[in-house]
Amino acid sequence: MSLESAMLPDVIRHAAGLSRFLQRMLDSRPWLAESLTASVDRAIGGDDMRAFIDARGADEAQLRPTLRHLRTWVICHLIVRDLGGRADLPEVTETMTVLAEVAVRHAHDVLREPLVQRYGQPLSPSGWEQELLVIGMGKLGGRELNVSSDIDLIFTYPEDGDTGGKKVISNFEFFERLGKQLIQALADVTEHGQVFRVDMRLRPNGDSGPLVASFDMLESYFITQGREWERYAWIKARVLTGERWTELEQISRPFVFRKYLDFGSINAMRELHAQIRREVARRDRAQNIKLGPGGIREIEFIAQVFQLIRGGRDTGLQVRPTLKVLAGLAERGILAGDTVSALSEAYVFLRRLEHRLQYLDDAQTHDLPQSDADCALIARAMDFDDYAGMCAVLEKHRNSVSHHFDAVFADPNEEDHSLDSIWSGAEDVELTTPVLAALGYHDAEKAAARLAAIRSSARYIQLTNKIRGRLDALMPRVIEAAAATQGADETLSRGLDLLEGISRRGAYLALLQQYPQALRRVVDLIGASRWAAQYLGRHPILLDELLDDRNLEAVPDWASFRAELEAQLDAIEPDMERQMDLMREQHHAQSFRLLTQDIAGLLSVEKLADHLSALADTMVELTIPLCWRKIKIRHRESPAFAVISYGKLGGKELGYASDLDIIFLYDDEAPEAAEVYTRLAQRTNTWLSSQTAAGKLFETDLRLRPNGDSGLIACSLEAFRKYQLESAWVWEHQALTRARFTAGDPELGAAFERIRCEVLRMPRDVEKLRADVLEMREKMRSAHSDKSSQFDLKHDHGGLIDVEFLIQYLVLGYAQTYPELTGNLGNIALLRMAGELGLIPTDLAGACGDSYRSLRHLQHRQRLNDLASRVSLQEAESARTPVIALWQKVFGAT
């Protein structure tokens, strides 16, 4: 040991004993020891690096030696801190990333100036100055650069044109020259070493493509030639130089992140990984901790495949660092928490080991050492007593990564299915029929004919080979799964309807192909409910909901849901089209989650209605401020505006496909109030009821507003009160018994409730009221008369409307005496209250409440299977008898 080495701080001497590169640099760079001693106690950042450059000369003549000295200092600084236990993995990778950024930006700025002096500024045809955008890819883009890494770059510029100097060249030539000089400044090996090896193979068309590309050229390439592996590469793309990066992101983001759930990415990533594994095997590189089994690349693939699948719909997954992506997957329940913990621990271990392999000689290597001496050095650097102990932990991590990788990427259809021959020979109905009969299909010949029709259809024949292959893999599994359900024939029919509907959407087929548990759940769901099958057919994106077990059990947290959705809507303001689609997507997803719980028997009809009503309230509540922002002339910050709900929503008895009976009120003295709130009401109604690419939120019915269809769409609070007190029909007061404030200005909502109570408590002639209610009921019966022998759960005598009319009569007739009857408590609670007040017999009140509940259950069952609300008289008899008895008791009529 030299005298100079003996005088070094212990932490530097310790690191030099584990890194031959550091020792060589200390021996050959007299200035280095002092620089390291001064900086080793802290992390260094971009300001430190720029100060280092300024101190050594920032002009073109000093560019190469200065940047190489900078790299030497930074890497040696990291070696000392890392091996001395003073720097964690994030510090190492971030410092290396900042080094690359500083070097690229400095080289760009220094080299651009002479080109500008010679040729002038590169300009667009309209005279705007153009710039070179240097895009960092791979680990540089993800801020995960390792200590001996090369850097992957792509060069692009916004617009073609020419330079504005005396000697004119095209923008392409200008930026190509600048790009070549930049590569040489970083990659040339001089007596001072090298800054970074530069890899340009990720540019469009790779080595055979031009060095630089305009935005138009890049966009055209993405559309016409971009390949799946390039989507994977562009996930981490990040602009290092240039101001027009937002325009570049608008070009690249649609290429990388699909608007829909892209489960086809799993197959593409599986194929890419298989190519890498074949290459590893060919070169006998199983000990490569990056590319070998259970290595760094497999962890990155796991993270990035879910980014490709979901990143277009979930912008939170468009982050670049691997550990952040993994954390996001755990937060969303896409990967289990213990899986992410295991992958994250393995990633940190493998990246630390990667750095220590590279610290030995500053070589871009990921292979485990061969010599005993190097093995011992690596073990010590990793804080193990011996190499065998380190390898045992390494093997544990690699086995864990391989296990989780296989769980994500294993092909569930790799083995042949026992029913493959049934589908491949489906056009032979005589051959297929007995096999289907043996599986349990009652009308096997009809099922066989349906399969034959699909197999021979032009639609099937015209499918691409890739999509047809996915459908071929699914068909035998659908046939098998449907056979195991109670109504096998109907389930298969619904399943085939669904597959035919989504057959051109390869991503959905890929989802069902990749996740057999999702396919089984789909079959169970559509077997249990025809309505569910149709809902899935209209919104196949909801298939993704079946992958998360938590959706079957989680109790909705509507406050959290509202806050999260509001934040997402605000983030994409003012994109109205995307906001409307997002609300529909979220509404459909939440409705579908409730549907799965409902069919699984986890929700009562009453609880389901509560949730669906709360969901509708949330959607209406979020719609108002979004529509208010879109009104150009606003005279106040927040609108004095409210949505009042009637009917099913008002009574919190909403079903899956129920209309929203709503009216719009305002309370504002401004001269322009009527015009402004009319526009707001129109926008709100349009927002809720319009059909978009994502579907529809609700059908709305505004006919309960004052004066019905002929009335103003938005009514002032005072005009509403006047109308209710002076002009409203009895049936409008009946409707008011189930009305409530749903969304908007809470003060206006409270004012509405006061008016509602005032109207309901008006003194009334009970005998006249009875006659009016009976007349209205008779009109409704006549309008819905049907000679069917079955019982109409809603309209027939003893049905749901009879119960509602009974309650409405009791509220309107006796609320003046008993104000508590005005509470919007639900029909069953109001029946019980009327019994307790002595208005009706207590036993009949309880029995009628039970009947109402039973009739709703029957109605719900029918709707789940898309059937009319009719059942046999025998099935409804026990429920309708108490209702008829109470009707006769109250009205003395049938």
C-alpha positions, 0 to 999 in steps of 0.5 A: 500500500502506498503512502498516499493510499494509507492516508485515505479515509477508511471508507475509500480504502475499504471500497478500493479493496473491493473495486479494482477500477476504483484503485486504478483510478486513484493510482492514475488520477492524482486529483481524484482522492481529494475530490472523493474525500471532500464529497464522500460524506454526502450525495451529489446532485446536478448542481455539484456536477455542473459546478465540476464542469464549470471549474474545468472549462465548459467550452468545446475544447474541454468538452471531452476531457471534462465530461470524462473526468466528471464520470470518473468522479461520480462513479468513484464517489458512488462506489465508495458510498455504496460499498461503505453503506452510505448510499442505498440503491435509489441514490446510486441509480438517481445519481447515475441518471443525473450524470447522464442528463447533465452530460447529454445536456451540456454536450448538446448545448456546447455542440449546437452553438457552432452549428448555429453559427455556421448554418443559422437556426433550424426553422419551421416553414412558418419561422419557428425555431426548432430543437433537438429532443433527446429521448432517454430510453430504458433505464435512463428513461426510468431513472434507474441507470446502473453504474456501468450502463450504456445509454439508449437514446432516440433523436427527434425534432418537431418540424421539417424545414431549413436553417436560417443562415447564409449556408442553408441546410435542412433541419434533418441535416442540422440535427443529424450532424448535431446527433452524430457529434453528441454521440461521439462526445459521449462515446469516443474512448480517449486517454481519459476514458469514455462517458457513456456507450450510446445505443441508438438501436431503439430508434424507428427502423433501428440501425437501418433507420435515419439517425433523427426523425421529425415528429411526423415521421415518428408518428407515421412509423408508430401507426404503420410499423410500430411493433409490440416490443417497441411499445414495451421500450417506449414505456420508459421514454423520457425527454432529456433535452427540448421544450416541446416534450408535451407534443411528443408525449401526445404522439407516443402515448396512444402508441404505448398505452391503448384506450382499452384494456390490452390483454393481448400484451401478455402474449406479445410479452411472452413471445418476446421473453421466449426469444430472450430465453432462447438467446440466453440458452444459446449463449449458455448465460444462465448465470446472467442476473439480468437476462437469465431465469429469475433475473432483473428483466423478468421483474421488469416484464412483470411490471411493464406488461400490466402497464401495457394492459392497463396504462391507457385507462389508468394513468397512475400506471404510466410511471417509469421506475420499476419499483413504483410500478410494482407498488402501484400494482399492489395498491390496485390489487392487480398483484398481491401485496406479498408478491410485490414485496417478494419482487421488490426485495429481489429487484433491490438485491439483484440491482445491488449485485449488478452494481458490485459486479460492475464495480470490479472493473467498470465493465457492463456485465451481469454475469456472475464471476468465474474466479474464486478471488472475484467470487470472494470480493463480490460476497464481501461487497454484498456483506456475506461471509462467503460466496456460497451464502450469497448464492443461496440467497440469490437462488432464493430470490431468482426462484421467487421471481421465476415463480411469479413470472410464470404465474403471470406469463404461463400460457394456460392453453398450452396443453390441448383441451379434451373438447378441441375436436368438438370445436374443430369438427363443429360443422359436422352436427351429427358427430357433435350432437351425441358428445354434447348430449353426453356432457348434459345438454338437453337440446344437444342438436340445437347446441350443435347446430349453433356451434356449426353456424358459428364455425362456418360463418363469414365472421369467423372465417374473416378473423385474423389468424391471431384472433381466431386462434384465441377464439379456438382456444376458448370455445372448448372451455366455454362448452365445458364450463357451460355444461357444468351450470344448472341451465347448460343450454341457456348458458351456452347460448348466452356464452356464444352470444358474448363470444360472437359479440367480442370476437373482433376484440382480440384483447377481450378474448386474450383476457378470457384465454389468459385467465381461466378463472375469469372465464369460469366466472363469466360462465357462472354469471351469464348462467345465473342472469340473462340481464348480466349476459346482455350487460357484459355484451354491451360493456365487455370492458367489464370482464376485467372486473372478474379478475379481482376477488375483492370485487366479490366481497368489498362493501362499496365506500361511496365517499372514497369512490366519489373523491377518487372519481372527482380527482380523475375528472378534474385531472382531465378537465376540460376534455368533456368527451373523456370526462363523460366516458370516464363517468360511464366507465366507472358507473358501469364498473361499480354496477357490475361489481354490485351485480356480481355480489347480487348474483352471489347472494351477498346483497339483499334487494333492499341493500342493492337498491341503496347502493345503486341509489347512492351510486346514481346520487354520486354521478348526478352530484359530480355532473353539476360542477362539470356542466357548470364549468362548461357554461361560458357566462357564469355570474357566480362561483357555484350554482344555486341549483339542485336536482330533485329525484322522484320515483325509484331514485327518490325512494332509494329503490333504484334497480340496475336499469331504472330511469331517473325521474328528476327535476331541476330547481334554482334559487337565484335573484340574478336577472339572467338566472332563468337563462343560465339555469335552463342551460345548466339543466339542459347540459346536466340532462344531456350529460346524464342521458347521452350515448357516448362511445362508453355507453349511457349513464341513465335514461332520464324522465323530466315529466314530473316538473311543474306543468310536465312536458310543457313546463320550463326545464329549470324551475325557480324555487318560489315558482315550484312552491306556488305550483305545488300549493295552488296548481298541482294535481293530487297525483303530483302530490302523491309523487312528492311523497317519494321526492328528495334532494339528490345533488347540488346546493345543500341550502336549496335542498333544505329549502325544497324539503321544507316546501315538500313537508309544507305541501304534504301537510296541507289540510285535505278532505279525506273523502275527496282524497280517497276518491281522487286516489281511486280514480287515478289508480283505476286510470293506471289499471286501465292503461296497463290492462292485460288478459294474461293469466299471470300476475303482473307484480307491478300493476295488478291488484295486490301488486307493488303500485297498490302498496305505493298508492296506499302509503301515498294516500295515508301520507297525504290524508294524515300528515297534517295530524302526524307530521312524521309521515312526511319522512322519506323513510321508505314504504315498509317503514311508513307502513309500520309507522301508519300501523303504530299511529292506528291509521291501519291495523298493525298486523296488516301493516306488518304483513303488507310490508312483508308482501312489498318486500316479497314482490320486489324480490320477485320483480328483481328475479325476473329482471335479472333474467330479462323477463317481464314482471309477471309470475304465476298467480300461485307464486304471488298469492301469499304476497298479494293477499295482505295487500288486497286486504289492506286495500279493502280496509282503507278504500273499501273497494277492489 
